[in-house]
Amino acid sequence: MDGYGDSTRTVNAVGAHAVPGEPVAPVPFPASAYHLSPDEAEPMDTYGRASNPTWRQLESALAELEGAASALAFGSGMGAISAALRVLAKPGTTLVVPADGYYQVRRYAAEYLKPLGVTVVEAAAAQMCEAAGHADVVLAETPVNPTLDVVDLHRLATICRSRRSTLIVDNTAATPLGLQPLSLGADLVVASATKSLAGHSDLLAGYVAGSHPGLMAAIERDRLLAGPVLGVFEAWLVLRSLGSAGLRIDRQCRNAHAVALMLRDHPAVRSVRYPGLPQDPSHAVAVEQMRRFGGLVSVELADAGAVHRLVERSALLVAATSFGGIHTCVDRRARWGDPVPDGFARISLGIEDTDDIVADIERALT
Ligand SMILES: *Cc1c(COP(=O)(O)O)cnc(C)c1O
């Protein structure tokens, strides 16, 4: 689908192959076991944890969107990330993980990989390139969740290539519609599809995408043996959701931009981060590498009480962790131990009408 816009690509990724008499929409195939051919060498689906036709539809759609040769579906983002790390971060290697990114990735590295003999280095987005100079495997997240600093992926990939180290990029926040890490030199994309791709706050899913056949085969083997698999119905729902991902993500980005502009000038706001704001410290890098600036805005209010009052006074905001759904959600990140001030909140913009959500937040802040 080269040369087409993102909504055209997401719609067409969802199985619109014209076969007369076949359904237009994707179809789930719920099955754990498959009829076996007497020709034992014939490639086929045998057992649901190894491969199945519903995953294949989803995986080819995700690979297409990420510009990857292949993709692997997982039961959650953490399922995908931990599988990639188990394969790449072997005992004796040095792994860099984001100090300011998704906190459970840090916990996995510290609690599971470190005792196995992996040297785990935590680096904030701004220190990623420096830390990569001493690493075998680098996991970068951009924009980093929740502070929304943007990592210069082209520069980071150049450093990793010169050291022959492996660069993994967590593309959850930007989505493949906002950022194509593989085209900027990353070796592997990992992501939670729970967020904007599935987009309805009703399921968990994750994926790995890449173009190194040996690496993808090793991760597939890990999925088979460790078993963090995605259910068939969830795979089908992600696939179904991908059809509207272009529309939803466009609206989320537009709402985020409008809310960020309003917050920037609001007296109750100490600071706001959005890579799309020209005065944002990450704006220059974001313009270079991102196609959309995303649906997340980070804001600092006076204290924890101010964040709770914002939600109470609002008619539209939902207090919830996670992001990328159709509702606008607010999450006070210090609640989860993120290294941010008490009044720091991540706002995940939904798909409400832009004027409504801007007016609602503006009113609730005063
Ligand atoms: C949510 C999230 C994850 C984990 O995904 P799950 O689907 O919840 O397992 C990983 N990375 C980032 C950046 C996330 O936001």
The ligand as a Tripos MOL2 file, in Angstrom:
@<TRIPOS>MOLECULE
LIG
   15    15     1     0     0
SMALL
NO_CHARGES

@<TRIPOS>ATOM
      1 C1          0.9180    0.0380   28.1490 C.3       1 LIG1
      2 C2          2.3170    0.0410   27.7120 C.ar      1 LIG1
      3 C3          3.0540   -1.1470   27.7010 C.ar      1 LIG1
      4 C4          2.4960   -2.4550   28.1960 C.3       1 LIG1
      5 O1          1.4280   -2.8970   27.4060 O.3       1 LIG1
      6 P1          0.2950   -3.9110   27.9740 P.3       1 LIG1
      7 O2         -0.5360   -4.1610   26.7730 O.co2     1 LIG1
      8 O3         -0.4050   -3.2000   29.0870 O.co2     1 LIG1
      9 O4          1.0110   -5.1190   28.4650 O.co2     1 LIG1
     10 C5          4.3510   -1.0820   27.2290 C.ar      1 LIG1
     11 N1          4.9010    0.0640   26.8000 N.ar      1 LIG1
     12 C6          4.2250    1.2220   26.8170 C.ar      1 LIG1
     13 C7          4.8780    2.4610   26.3390 C.3       1 LIG1
     14 C8          2.9110    1.2440   27.2790 C.ar      1 LIG1
     15 O5          2.2580    2.4000   27.2930 O.3       1 LIG1
@<TRIPOS>BOND
     1     1     2 1
     2     2     3 ar
     3     2    14 ar
     4     3     4 1
     5     3    10 ar
     6     4     5 1
     7     5     6 1
     8     6     7 2
     9     6     8 1
    10     6     9 1
    11    10    11 ar
    12    11    12 ar
    13    12    13 1
    14    12    14 ar
    15    14    15 1
@<TRIPOS>SUBSTRUCTURE
     1 LIG1         1 GROUP 0 **** ****
